[in-house]
Amino acid sequence: MDLKFHMDLYTRILKEHYENITYKKSRGRINITYGPVGYLCTPKNEDELRYAICDILEIVSKLHREEVVHRDIRWDNVVKLTNGKWLLIDFEEAARIGDERDTLIISAPEYENGTDTCQASGDIWMIGKLMNEVKFTLSEKAKNFRDKLMIKDFNLRLTATNALKDDWIEEMRCG
């Protein structure tokens, strides 16, 4: 990942989500420090999960509109901010849609051959996988939503934009 690509992610595409960004390149690595401050955790109940998934989808939809995929969406790369918002972090594996990368262990089923031609549908599958990793039972509506994100045929998966319009997410906005 080059510095220019990372700077574009944080300063243009996702500028309203990240503050006080500093970049330092040393020994072939890019060290990025940014705010706001948050902490690693997983949602404790379905309402909290809905807020987390919505916040993640909002960031991912912006990335996808810019033809960028995150490629490493898991709870270790999501922080809960002190204001209650959830933030996707760690863009080390991010790439342009269509780029070829080595397949990550957590990748969607369509990437079984060892090479990943980066697609938005892979990020969507990983968001569905987040919902499998919570320690409480999902409601039927939540399970149905998750299943739409994890459809085996990646051409039939929801997009991030369409997922934000799903009834399960909309309940949060109306309730």
N, C-alpha and C positions, 0 to 999 in steps of 0.2 A: 504494500500500500504506500503510495507516495504522499508526501506532505501536502501537495496542492489538492489532491483528491479529498483528503481529510479536512483541510481547511474549508473547502467548498461545502462539505457536508454540514459542518457546524456553523459556519458564518453566513451561509446563504440559504441552504435548504431547510435547516432546522434551527435557525437563529432565535426564534421565540422560545425554544425549549432549553437552551444552554446559555450560561452567562460566564463572564470573566474567564474566557478561554486563553490559555497560554500554550505555546508549542515549543518543544525543545527536541532537537534531533541530535542524538549521540550514538556512536558505535552502531550505525545502521538501524537504529530504532527511533521511533517517534514517541515521545512522552507528551501526553496531553493532560493538562490540568484544567478542570472546568467546574463551574457551580451550576446549579445550586447543590446544597449538601443533601444527601439522602443516605439510606441504609438498605442493605440487602435483606429481604424477607419475602415470604410468599403470602398471598391473601389468606385470611383466616375464615372467611365465609363467602357465600356466593355474591352478595352485594359488593364486597371488596374486590372479588375476582372480576366482576363486571366492569368496575371502574378501571382496574388494572388493564384488562383486555382492551377496553375502549381507548385508553391513553396510548397503549402500544400500537393499536391499529391506526390512530391518528398520525403517529410518527411514521409508521410503515407506509401509509398511503402517500405521505409527502415524498418519501424515498422513492417509491414506485413511480410516482408521476415524473420524477427526475431520472427514471431508468436506472435506479440503484437498488440493490438488495442488501440486507443486513447479513444473512447467511448463518447467524449464530444466536438465534433467539431462544433463550432459556432463562430460568429464574436467576441464575448467577449473573446474568447481564441485564437485569431489571432492578432498579432501585426505587424505593418509596421515599418521596421527598417529605420534608417536615410539614409542608402544606397539604399533604394527602395525595398529591398527584404522583403518578408512576412514570418513570423515565427509562427508556431503553438506552443502554450504554454499550461500550466496547465494540467499536466499529472496525476492529482489526481485520476481520474476515470480509468486510463489505466489498462489493464489486459492482461493476456495471452489468446490467442485464445483457446476457449474451456472451459475457466473458467466460472463459473456461478456467476452472479451479479444481484442485484436488477435493474429493468428496470428504465432508466432515462426518464424524461418527453420528451426529444427531440429524443428519440430512433426511429429507423426505424420501419415500420409497422409490421414486423415479430416478434417484441418483445411485443406484446399486452398482453401477459399472466402474466406479473409481474416479470418474471424471464428472464434474458438475458443470454443465452449461447453465449458468446462473439464470434463474427464472423467478418471477414474483411469486409463483405458486409454491415454491419451496419455503419462503418466509411464512406464507399463510398456513401451511401444514405445521410449521414449528409453533405458531401461535395456538393452533388446536392442541398440540402436544402439551403446551403449558397447562391447559385445562385438565389434562389427565394426571398431572403431577401435584394437584392440591390434595389436602388430607381430609376432605369432607366430601359428602355425596352430592353430586350435581342434580339439580332439578331436571325434569324431562326437557324443558325448554333449553336449558343450558347444554344438555347432552345433544339435542338436535342441532344447536348452533355449532358445537364442537365438531359434530359429524360433517357439517357442511364445509368446515375448514379442512377436514382430513379425508375427503373423498379420494379414493385411490386414483381415479382418473383426474389428473391435475388440471385438465382442460375444463372440468366441471366445478372446480373449487370456486368459492366466492373470491372476489377481489377484496382488497382492504377497504376500498370505498363502499362496495356493496355490503360488506360485513358490518360497517358502521350504521347501515340502514336496517339491519336485521331487527326483528321484534325483540329479541333478547336484550340487545343493546338499547333499543328505543324505550323499553320499560324504565330504564334508569333515568332517561331524560324527561320522561313524562311523570314519573312517580316522585 
